[in-house]
Amino acid sequence: MSRQELLSLGHLSVRLQEFGELRLQHSKTKKQLQDSTTELAHARRRSEQYELEVKKLRSRIEELKDDLIAAENEVRLLALTFATAHRIRAGKGSVPMTGQCMGGGSQLKDFGCCRK
């Protein structure tokens, strides 16, 4: 073989080696892309699940707020009912007391007259 053929074969050998390295690198890159794509798909599914859970929790919070408002309204109504009933009872009880006080007032007048 001539010198030029040997150089050509050497150059071809180097090119084949570079091609083999590039193929290997391409395979590795392709595998990384596949792994990243799989990981991204899992992350998207988890994200969707978290978003659904957040929606459910927000809905539950709104339900609890409504329940709290209803309970507070019920407590206010009971307090108002109790206060009204207490005023009514106090009003009924004050009528006999008023009579007793008036009777006591006349007794005081009598007492004052006797003292003089």
N, CA, C and O of each residue as an XYZ file, in Angstrom:
464
protein
N       0.827     -1.173      0.000
C       0.000      0.000      0.000
C       0.871      1.235      0.000
O       1.977      1.282      0.539
N       0.311      2.196     -0.623
C       1.058      3.439     -0.718
C       0.826      4.261      0.545
O      -0.069      4.024      1.357
N       1.674      5.202      0.631
C       1.624      6.078      1.790
C       0.286      6.810      1.870
O      -0.271      6.969      2.957
N      -0.211      7.240      0.770
C      -1.476      7.969      0.733
C      -2.628      7.044      1.130
O      -3.557      7.495      1.800
N      -2.603      5.823      0.758
C      -3.645      4.882      1.143
C      -3.611      4.638      2.648
O      -4.653      4.539      3.296
N      -2.382      4.541      3.203
C      -2.232      4.344      4.641
C      -2.783      5.551      5.401
O      -3.466      5.404      6.415
N      -2.477      6.728      4.902
C      -3.011      7.947      5.542
C      -4.537      7.968      5.454
O      -5.224      8.357      6.399
N      -5.035      7.554      4.329
C      -6.474      7.510      4.126
C      -7.124      6.506      5.079
O      -8.173      6.787      5.657
N      -6.498      5.330      5.244
C      -7.008      4.329      6.159
C      -6.937      4.812      7.615
O      -7.846      4.567      8.408
N      -5.850      5.497      7.945
C      -5.710      6.058      9.297
C      -6.771      7.104      9.568
O      -7.366      7.153     10.645
N      -6.995      7.942      8.562
C      -8.021      8.983      8.688
C      -9.399      8.340      8.822
O     -10.222      8.788      9.620
N      -9.646      7.291      8.043
C     -10.907      6.579      8.101
C     -11.088      5.911      9.463
O     -12.185      5.911     10.021
N     -10.015      5.349      9.989
C     -10.070      4.710     11.303
C     -10.418      5.729     12.384
O     -11.229      5.450     13.267
N      -9.807      6.905     12.316
C     -10.094      7.976     13.289
C     -11.549      8.408     13.166
O     -12.227      8.619     14.171
N     -12.019      8.537     11.947
C     -13.407      8.950     11.715
C     -14.383      7.897     12.249
O     -15.413      8.244     12.826
N     -14.067      6.632     12.063
C     -14.922      5.563     12.573
C     -14.944      5.573     14.105
O     -15.984      5.346     14.724
N     -13.790      5.838     14.698
C     -13.725      5.917     16.169
C     -14.566      7.098     16.672
O     -15.309      6.958     17.644
N     -14.454      8.250     16.019
C     -15.257      9.424     16.381
C     -16.747      9.124     16.219
O     -17.567      9.509     17.052
N     -17.080      8.428     15.125
C     -18.472      8.068     14.873
C     -18.998      7.154     15.982
O     -20.126      7.328     16.442
N     -18.203      6.198     16.406
C     -18.595      5.299     17.492
C     -18.807      6.060     18.792
O     -19.761      5.782     19.520
N     -17.934      7.016     19.096
C     -18.073      7.835     20.307
C     -19.341      8.698     20.240
O     -20.049      8.873     21.232
N     -19.605      9.230     19.040
C     -20.810     10.048     18.860
C     -22.081      9.208     19.028
O     -23.059      9.658     19.624
N     -22.051      7.989     18.498
C     -23.199      7.094     18.668
C     -23.436      6.790     20.138
O     -24.574      6.813     20.608
N     -22.360      6.506     20.862
C     -22.462      6.225     22.289
C     -23.029      7.431     23.043
O     -23.915      7.292     23.886
N     -22.501      8.613     22.723
C     -22.990      9.847     23.365
C     -24.459     10.084     23.022
O     -25.238     10.504     23.878
N     -24.835      9.817     21.781
C     -26.222      9.969     21.351
C     -27.130      9.024     22.135
O     -28.221      9.418     22.548
N     -26.696      7.790     22.343
C     -27.481      6.820     23.111
C     -27.673      7.301     24.543
O     -28.768      7.218     25.098
N     -26.594      7.804     25.131
C     -26.689      8.305     26.508
C     -27.645      9.490     26.590
O     -28.467      9.564     27.502
N     -27.539     10.399     25.655
C     -28.402     11.586     25.639
C     -29.863     11.181     25.433
O     -30.769     11.726     26.064
N     -30.072     10.213     24.535
C     -31.428      9.724     24.280
C     -32.021      9.098     25.545
O     -33.193      9.310     25.852
N     -31.212      8.327     26.276
C     -31.654      7.700     27.525
C     -31.980      8.779     28.569
O     -32.984      8.669     29.272
N     -31.146      9.810     28.674
C     -31.410     10.911     29.615
C     -32.718     11.614     29.270
O     -33.498     11.964     30.156
N     -32.952     11.816     27.974
C     -34.194     12.455     27.537
C     -35.398     11.596     27.926
O     -36.408     12.114     28.402
N     -35.290     10.305     27.724
C     -36.375      9.392     28.079
C     -36.629      9.428     29.586
O     -37.780      9.487     30.019
N     -35.563      9.393     30.383
C     -35.716      9.447     31.843
C     -36.346     10.765     32.282
O     -37.234     10.785     33.134
N     -35.883     11.858     31.695
C     -36.422     13.177     32.041
C     -37.894     13.291     31.657
O     -38.693     13.871     32.392
N     -38.243     12.736     30.502
C     -39.639     12.773     30.054
C     -40.529     11.975     31.005
O     -41.628     12.409     31.349
N     -40.047     10.809     31.424
C     -40.803      9.986     32.379
C     -40.962     10.724     33.700
O     -42.050     10.754     34.276
N     -39.882     11.313     34.174
C     -39.925     12.056     35.438
C     -40.893     13.239     35.343
O     -41.640     13.518     36.280
N     -40.869     13.920     34.212
C     -41.770     15.051     34.001
C     -43.228     14.594     33.999
O     -44.089     15.266     34.566
N     -43.505     13.471     33.373
C     -44.875     12.944     33.346
C     -45.360     12.628     34.765
O     -46.500     12.926     35.118
N     -44.479     12.018     35.578
C     -44.844     11.726     36.967
C     -45.090     13.026     37.742
O     -46.037     13.125     38.522
N     -44.229     14.012     37.517
C     -44.383     15.298     38.218
C     -45.698     15.966     37.821
O     -46.372     16.560     38.664
N     -46.059     15.874     36.561
C     -47.334     16.457     36.111
C     -48.516     15.771     36.779
O     -49.456     16.433     37.220
N     -48.469     14.438     36.853
C     -49.561     13.713     37.515
C     -49.662     14.092     38.988
O     -50.760     14.301     39.505
N     -48.519     14.181     39.661
C     -48.536     14.596     41.079
C     -49.088     16.002     41.208
O     -49.865     16.294     42.117
N     -48.683     16.869     40.298
C     -49.165     18.250     40.330
C     -50.685     18.301     40.159
O     -51.367     19.048     40.861
N     -51.206     17.515     39.234
C     -52.654     17.472     39.029
C     -53.367     16.942     40.272
O     -54.428     17.440     40.648
N     -52.772     15.920     40.909
C     -53.367     15.384     42.134
C     -53.358     16.432     43.241
O     -54.335     16.566     43.977
N     -52.258     17.174     43.360
C     -52.170     18.216     44.389
C     -53.190     19.317     44.119
O     -53.829     19.816     45.045
N     -53.343     19.696     42.853
C     -54.326     20.729     42.519
C     -55.736     20.267     42.871
O     -56.533     21.047     43.392
N     -56.046     19.005     42.591
C     -57.356     18.460     42.938
C     -57.551     18.458     44.444
O     -58.628     18.796     44.935
N     -56.515     18.078     45.178
C     -56.598     18.071     46.634
C     -56.804     19.484     47.178
O     -57.579     19.687     48.113
N     -56.108     20.458     46.591
C     -56.265     21.856     47.019
C     -57.700     22.325     46.766
O     -58.286     23.013     47.602
N     -58.264     21.953     45.614
C     -59.647     22.323     45.317
C     -60.595     21.736     46.356
O     -61.493     22.419     46.848
N     -60.385     20.457     46.683
C     -61.242     19.809     47.680
C     -61.105     20.490     49.031
O     -62.101     20.708     49.722
N     -59.867     20.832     49.416
C     -59.655     21.482     50.710
C     -60.279     22.873     50.737
O     -60.868     23.270     51.743
N     -60.155     23.607     49.646
C     -60.782     24.935     49.593
C     -62.294     24.825     49.690
O     -62.942     25.630     50.358
N     -62.847     23.834     49.026
C     -64.289     23.612     49.101
C     -64.689     23.270     50.537
O     -65.687     23.782     51.045
N     -63.918     22.417     51.181
C     -64.206     22.031     52.571
C     -64.101     23.234     53.498
O     -64.904     23.381     54.420
N     -63.116     24.095     53.259
C     -62.966     25.314     54.067
C     -64.205     26.188     53.926
O     -64.701     26.727     54.915
N     -64.707     26.331     52.698
C     -65.908     27.141     52.483
C     -67.102     26.523     53.210
O     -67.904     27.243     53.805
N     -67.225     25.188     53.166
C     -68.309     24.525     53.889
C     -68.202     24.794     55.391
O     -69.198     25.078     56.058
N     -66.982     24.698     55.906
C     -66.783     24.933     57.336
C     -67.078     26.382     57.713
O     -67.630     26.652     58.780
N     -66.710     27.312     56.834
C     -67.027     28.721     57.089
C     -68.539     28.912     57.153
O     -69.048     29.598     58.039
N     -69.259     28.294     56.201
C     -70.719     28.389     56.202
C     -71.299     27.783     57.474
O     -72.211     28.348     58.078
N     -70.764     26.622     57.881
C     -71.228     25.981     59.116
C     -70.961     26.877     60.323
O     -71.801     26.988     61.216
N     -69.794     27.512     60.348
C     -69.454     28.416     61.449
C     -70.407     29.603     61.501
O     -70.879     29.984     62.572
N     -70.683     30.178     60.346
C     -71.619     31.310     60.299
C     -72.997     30.876     60.793
O     -73.643     31.598     61.552
N     -73.447     29.693     60.360
C     -74.754     29.189     60.806
C     -74.756     28.962     62.312
O     -75.732     29.289     62.986
N     -73.673     28.404     62.845
C     -73.585     28.160     64.288
C     -73.557     29.481     65.051
O     -74.212     29.608     66.085
N     -72.808     30.465     64.556
C     -72.767     31.777     65.214
C     -74.149     32.424     65.202
O     -74.565     33.023     66.194
N     -74.859     32.304     64.082
C     -76.217     32.857     64.004
C     -77.143     32.159     64.992
O     -77.979     32.799     65.629
N     -76.991     30.841     65.116
C     -77.813     30.089     66.066
C     -77.512     30.518     67.500
O     -78.425     30.650     68.314
N     -76.243     30.734     67.807
C     -75.865     31.185     69.154
C     -76.440     32.572     69.418
O     -76.952     32.839     70.505
N     -76.354     33.455     68.423
C     -76.923     34.802     68.592
C     -78.432     34.727     68.817
O     -78.975     35.431     69.669
N     -79.098     33.878     68.056
C     -80.542     33.726     68.197
C     -80.894     33.182     69.580
O     -81.828     33.665     70.220
N     -80.146     32.179     70.041
C     -80.392     31.632     71.379
C     -80.129     32.675     72.456
O     -80.876     32.775     73.430
N     -79.068     33.449     72.279
C     -78.762     34.498     73.259
C     -79.867     35.546     73.272
O     -80.274     36.012     74.336
N     -80.346     35.913     72.101
C     -81.424     36.888     72.005
C     -82.705     36.321     72.631
O     -83.409     37.024     73.357
N     -82.998     35.070     72.350
C     -84.175     34.424     72.933
C     -84.059     34.371     74.451
O     -85.022     34.658     75.161
N     -82.885     34.006     74.946
C     -82.654     33.943     76.383
C     -82.807     35.318     77.015
O     -83.447     35.467     78.055
N     -82.206     36.332     76.369
C     -82.298     37.688     76.915
C     -83.742     38.168     76.927
O     -84.180     38.804     77.886
N     -84.481     37.866     75.867
C     -85.895     38.271     75.797
C     -86.696     37.557     76.886
O     -87.501     38.182     77.576
N     -86.478     36.271     77.040
C     -87.185     35.507     78.070
C     -86.821     36.032     79.456
O     -87.679     36.118     80.334
N     -85.571     36.377     79.649
C     -85.129     36.906     80.941
C     -85.804     38.253     81.225
O     -86.220     38.517     82.353
N     -85.907     39.095     80.202
C     -86.569     40.395     80.377
C     -88.045     40.199     80.692
O     -88.614     40.903     81.527
N     -88.658     39.234     80.013
C     -90.080     38.977     80.259
C     -90.278     38.494     81.696
O     -91.178     38.956     82.397
N     -89.419     37.549     82.130
C     -89.519     37.062     83.506
C     -89.246     38.185     84.502
O     -89.926     38.297     85.522
N     -88.269     38.999     84.208
C     -87.936     40.102     85.121
C     -89.080     41.115     85.166
O     -89.378     41.693     86.211
N     -89.712     41.314     84.005
C     -90.844     42.249     83.954
C     -92.023     41.729     84.748
O     -92.679     42.502     85.446
N     -92.309     40.453     84.662
C     -93.412     39.859     85.426
C     -93.098     39.881     86.916
O     -93.983     40.098     87.743
N     -91.884     39.664     87.235
C     -91.496     39.662     88.648
C     -91.481     41.052     89.239
O     -91.625     41.205     90.452
N     -91.309     42.064     88.418
C     -91.220     43.413     88.963
C     -92.592     43.972     89.327
O     -92.672     44.902     90.130
N     -93.660     43.442     88.769
C     -95.002     43.924     89.097
C     -95.308     43.672     90.576
O     -95.704     44.614     91.262
N     -95.148     42.473     91.096
C     -95.394     42.274     92.518
C     -94.407     43.071     93.362
O     -94.758     43.563     94.434
N     -93.192     43.197     92.886
C     -92.195     43.963     93.646
C     -92.607     45.424     93.725
O     -92.430     46.068     94.759
N     -93.152     45.944     92.643
C     -93.593     47.331     92.639
C     -94.683     47.510     93.676
O     -94.681     48.492     94.419
N     -95.603     46.582     93.733
C     -96.678     46.644     94.722
C     -96.121     46.577     96.132
O     -96.576     47.292     97.025
N     -95.138     45.717     96.327
C     -94.537     45.599     97.644
C     -93.823     46.882     98.021
O     -93.872     47.322     99.170
N     -93.166     47.472     97.049
C     -92.453     48.725     97.329
C     -93.441     49.829     97.663
O     -93.195     50.634     98.562
N     -94.549     49.874     96.951
C     -95.537     50.909     97.226
C     -96.138     50.703     98.614
O     -96.334     51.649     99.376
N     -96.418     49.460     98.912
C     -96.945     49.171    100.253
C     -95.926     49.542    101.312
O     -96.271     50.069    102.370
N     -94.700     49.269    101.023
C     -93.647     49.622    101.966
C     -93.516     51.118    102.115
O     -93.165     51.620    103.183
N     -93.797     51.826    101.040
C     -93.714     53.291    101.099
C     -94.754     53.856    102.034
O     -94.482     54.792    102.785
N     -95.952     53.288    101.992
C     -96.997     53.784    102.893
C     -96.661     53.420    104.335
O     -96.976     54.164    105.264
N     -96.017     52.266    104.510
C     -95.609     51.905    105.866
C     -94.561     52.875    106.363
O     -94.540     53.228    107.542
N     -93.680     53.311    105.453
C     -92.659     54.270    105.858
C     -93.296     55.602    106.248
O     -92.868     56.267    107.192
N     -94.330     55.968    105.494
C     -95.010     57.215    105.832
C     -95.622     57.114    107.231
O     -95.533     58.031    108.047
N     -96.251     55.949    107.470
C     -96.845     55.741    108.783
C     -95.773     55.783    109.876
O     -95.962     56.356    110.949
N     -94.659     55.162    109.560
C     -93.553     55.145    110.510
C     -93.026     56.550    110.769
O     -92.689     56.925    111.893
N     -92.969     57.325    109.654
C     -92.489     58.719    109.804
C     -93.448     59.542    110.645
O     -93.023     60.408    111.410
N     -94.749     59.276    110.505
C     -95.724     60.022    111.273
C     -95.594     59.702    112.737
O     -95.713     60.587    113.585
N     -95.353     58.454    113.042
C     -95.272     58.048    114.435
C     -94.034     58.624    115.095
O     -94.047     58.900    116.295
N     -93.019     58.802    114.372
C     -91.749     59.257    114.929
C     -91.813     60.709    115.339
O     -91.095     61.113    116.254
N     -92.599     61.467    114.734
C     -92.600     62.896    114.977
C     -92.993     63.201    116.326
O     -93.047     64.371    116.703
